[in-house]
Amino acid sequence: MNTIMKAIPTICLIIGAITISFAQNKGEQIVEAYDEAYTGWENYTSTSVMTLTNQHGQESQRKLKGKNLEQLEDGDKSMIIFQTPNDVKGTAVLTFTHKEGPDDQWLYLPSIKRVKRIASNNKSGPFVGSEFAYEDLSSQEIEKYTYDYVKSDEFNGNSCEVVLRDPVDPKSGYKYMHVWYNPSKNYRIEKIVFYDRKGSKFKTLLYKKYGLFKEKYYYPGILEMTNHQSSKKTTIEFTNYTFDAGLTDTDFNQARLKNAR
Amino acid sequence: MSYRKYPIFFITVLLHTIALGQEDTEEQNVFYDFSAELSTDHTYYIEEGLYTNQQRYFASIAFEPEFSMDWNDGNERLVGNLFGRLNTHDENRTHWDIRELYYQLLQNNWELSIGLKEIYWGTTESIHLVNVINQTDFVESFDGEKKLGQPMVHFTYLANFGNFDLFAMPYHRQRTFPDEEGRFRFPLVIEDNDIIYESGAEEYRLDWAVRWSHSFGVFDVGVSHFWGNNREPLFTIDNVGKLRQFYEVMHQTGIDGQATINSWLLKLEATRRETTSDTFIAFDAGFEYTFGNVNGKGLDIGVLTEYLYDDRGNRTTTGFQNDLFFGSRIALNDNEDTSILLGGIVDLENSGKLYSIEAERRFFNNWKANLEVRALSDFDQTELFYAFRQDTFIKLTLGYFF
């Protein structure tokens, strides 16, 4: 009897540990399924319009072009080219994402034809005055977070799996975020709720108007980010995606920033 | 105008190349793009000029249209960027230029451009030692960042072990300088005519440059060599007392590098220049550290320090032989892209100090305001900037972009 009584806390601990490790595994399994579903897209270009709305409802817009190249060994490569506002037209940002450590990033300033390597670790700052931080727009490599399963949840008529993502980088602007994955649609993301460093609800990102490309890849038509603390909003509307755009590594050479269009 | 001697053959070659390129493009899409900036600037000097006829207030308007067209799936392009300014008083600042006008062929691992181009090399912020391809449009920019279009044939090869650039430049542009009414001049006005060249071919000497640049890990490096007419003139007083520009032939080897380690940018530019009159080394080494998003709303505060050295000592033509630059870059990362760059260069041997403020902000989507202040203080007679010691100015620019 005594031995059994003594054993109970140990058994509880073991069961608890099994439950926790099972929960972790489930979160990781979902994210791995997502990563698997988004492998093999190879390359694409996009055009988009970013609309910034301030707390008074005033709007301003930026037109962007994007080029993306999948990398299997390391993180993906991307280029963002500004078409408006007119005074920054031609400005371009080249990013080499890395699975571990800071990304490599270069900025092209068309007024003086200068390519500048810039520090990429300031990821919590806003991207061109928007509600998107740099880290929200960079390639979401699986190694950049740790994962915990939270719950199943109905969202917009879809049964989703909610996973907590905890950024590995201490410079992230977030303590954690909750991500709604939709297993019935190849694990596409429906919603992300961000919590700031203090753990307060910070921003919500909705993925809308998904399109299906190359028969298996879901890409959103609209990204809508609402900042709950400032009441500002930024939407990115993708007006075009072109997959199999023929992009190669040399299209992401620093020299090609100067003639990006 | 400075274009009267412009080599017309170069433009002819350019147009001919374009005509050839267009023959087989009938069925393909051609994309056109046009944009322009119309701006006005107002410059006020807080002290009277040291020399006869120098003015205190200048106003001007400038127009800078840009166009590009591309075809053949974006692999062939024609790019143009023109510039013109009308200025009160200083007639030399009333000028126009073809900043860029070139045809470009882009292939998977090489590029070829023919025409007038602007090329930027380097990493540092306070001075730009290795950046020698283009002539400086000195009447446009105190910091030398505005350049005149350089005619060239430019070939780039993209390899796994870096990018290789080769430049052949058939024509030399002379630097622009203020006239009698302008500021930042010497007691004698620099003559625009009767330029003296060391080379017998004068401005038609064929100049060459090569560069290798590469990024690996945290490093970005470039090594370059330039052989041709110096972009920086020497000055001689001729027998009738005129201050004339003299351009020597130079060999300049340059190294530029940056290490990007978390919030640190470690920067270096170093050059060795050899001319008939002088051989010297110069370098600019320093760092930039950014405190990112300090207020949680996107405010970035960068601090910069660079040490400037030139072994010509007081014979330096840049004015910086043993100087320390310190500065701060403040970016709000707001809807208006508001940014401020504060800086100062202190001479460690002499007493001279140069301070600057550059601020900019967009408004109403298509407008932009710039403020520039350059203050000179305590320069003594041995220093180059002594001649400009009363040229502290405030300049406001308003631009409309369409």
Interface residues (C-beta under 8 A of the other chain):
Chain A: L52 N54 S60 P85 N86 D87 V88 K89 P102 D104 I112 K113 R114 V115 K116 R117 I118 A119 S120 N121 N122 S124 G125 P126 V128 G129 K171 G173 T248 T250 N253 Q254 A255 N259 R261
Chain B: F31 D33 S35 E37 S68 D70 G74 R77 Q104 L106 N108 N109 E111 E118 I119 Y120 G122 T123 E145 T156 L158 N163 S213 S215 D220 Q258 T260 N262 S263 W264 L265 T290 G292 N293 G296 K297 G298 D300 N333 D334 N335 E336 D337 R362 N365 N366 K368 G399 F401 F402
